[in-house]
Amino acid sequence: MLSWSTTLALLMLSTSGAAGSDTPEPRVGGKWLPCGRTAALRGDLLPGLAGSHPRELVDGLRGRMFFTADDGEHGRELWASSGPGGVGTHLVKDILPGAESSGARELVQMGGTTYFVANDGEHGAELWKSDGTDVGTVLVKDVWPGQAGAGPQELLVVNGVLYFTADDGVNGRELWRSDGTEAGTALLHELVPGPGDAGLHQLTSWSRQLVFVSNDAQGRPTLWKSTGLINGLTPLFSSTMETAFSTLTPVNNRLFYLHHLGRGATDLYVTDTKTWRSTALRRFTGTPPHDLTAMGGGLYFGAGAGGFDTDSLGDELWKSDGTAQGTVLVADIALGPAGSSPASLVVAGERLYFSADDQARGRELWTSDGTAVGTTLVVDLRPGAEGGEPRGLVALQNHLFFSARVSGLGHQAWTSDGTAENTWPLDAVAIHLQDAEPRLFARSSWDVFFIANDGVHGHELWSLPFRPQDSCAPAPAP
């Protein structure tokens, strides 16, 4: 075990030399640490205060982070960054040449290739893929020939197969699958014969299969599962009323989801792989369940019981083991009807972390082991009634990255290992603004990337070296 002084010394070492595009993926075992507190701007893509507004950060492996951005010259296109140790930040391909945007979006990674949706001006919005090079960024298939485009949506990888919804101009918007080749991209299930729209949404990976929701013409939802084969479609649960299913959340062999009944009532449901039956666990007539998160074989979420139990219980932390009797309140953090409104739930190690307002210290960083006594404040980030307002929590290698207030500087980037002594802000990105708005923290190789506004360059891409605790020293020269 390293002493705190040793750890601090490691943290203050140089932040240069993170793994680049030619460096093998680092080992992921053991404790990871941010290497220092100073993040670096990874590229001023659109000089000036406007910023290029990067979106959809996706780890493309081999030390490259893919994202979309608008540099004011090429429109919104696909970009990549390999951090300080690689080839830097660069435009991958100007898919729709000129200042007009291809609208690159819906980035996902499968088998070392990044898939996304784009419009090259000739084929409309269709499925594309990229290996990170200009020549290797190509159209996968023109699903709806011509400029109309199939408009793929909800791209999701399940067990090595890419699924999405698309409209080919003949069958309406239905479910498609792809192995990344033109020949292997085809219509999988047509739920509504002809040009009608099946209303597919909530595509989710569960137990190596695909589950999703469709709506019929009367607005009645059905929950489906698919094995990925043409004859592998099975309905799991249907509503006889115009209601809605949402927030499909896998927890091992169980699938939790919400059934919105209207008039302020929401049922928490579960389906398991043993019986394939859907069971209502509890009705919430206050704040509907939100921020559904899996931890240790159970489901954790925020909700308000409202009039179901008592009018005095506000939005608080709940958990479920998949049974009605095991769907219970974890802790009443803020007594009374106001509630603590737990949000941004994430799991790091064997603990749950979230933001909550106990109505005394403002919104701060909390943690829970699933018991009332084990639900505690991590640290009072900003003492006083206003609170630190942590948001956008992301757990990377059991380490937390998030945005929270710093006195006099607005929201800045923070990091934490889950202890008060090791929870601190990075050096301020924005010193001329009230808020740097850091968000979308994501790891690629030995760097954590995020978006922030320093008040000079606008919203751009930043990164911080992040490595196993014995690897924070500068990388040796090649």
Secondary structure as UniProt FT lines:
FT   HELIX           4..11
FT   TURN            21..22
FT   STRAND          32..34
FT   STRAND          40..41
FT   TURN            47..50
FT   STRAND          55..59
FT   TURN            62..63
FT   STRAND          65..70
FT   STRAND          76..81
FT   TURN            84..87
FT   STRAND          89..93
FT   STRAND          105..110
FT   TURN            111..112
FT   STRAND          113..119
FT   STRAND          125..130
FT   TURN            135..136
FT   STRAND          137..141
FT   TURN            145..148
FT   STRAND          153..158
FT   TURN            159..160
FT   STRAND          161..167
FT   STRAND          173..178
FT   TURN            183..184
FT   STRAND          186..189
FT   STRAND          201..206
FT   TURN            207..208
FT   STRAND          209..215
FT   TURN            217..218
FT   STRAND          221..226
FT   TURN            230..231
FT   STRAND          233..238
FT   STRAND          244..251
FT   TURN            252..253
FT   STRAND          254..262
FT   TURN            263..264
FT   STRAND          265..272
FT   TURN            273..275
FT   STRAND          278..284
FT   STRAND          290..295
FT   TURN            296..297
FT   STRAND          298..304
FT   HELIX           306..308
FT   TURN            311..312
FT   STRAND          315..320
FT   TURN            325..326
FT   STRAND          328..331
FT   TURN            335..338
FT   STRAND          343..348
FT   TURN            349..350
FT   STRAND          351..357
FT   STRAND          363..368
FT   TURN            373..374
FT   STRAND          376..379
FT   TURN            383..386
FT   STRAND          391..396
FT   TURN            397..398
FT   STRAND          399..406
FT   TURN            407..409
FT   STRAND          410..416
FT   TURN            421..422
FT   STRAND          423..425
FT   STRAND          439..444
FT   TURN            445..446
FT   STRAND          447..453
FT   STRAND          459..468
FT   TURN            469..470
//
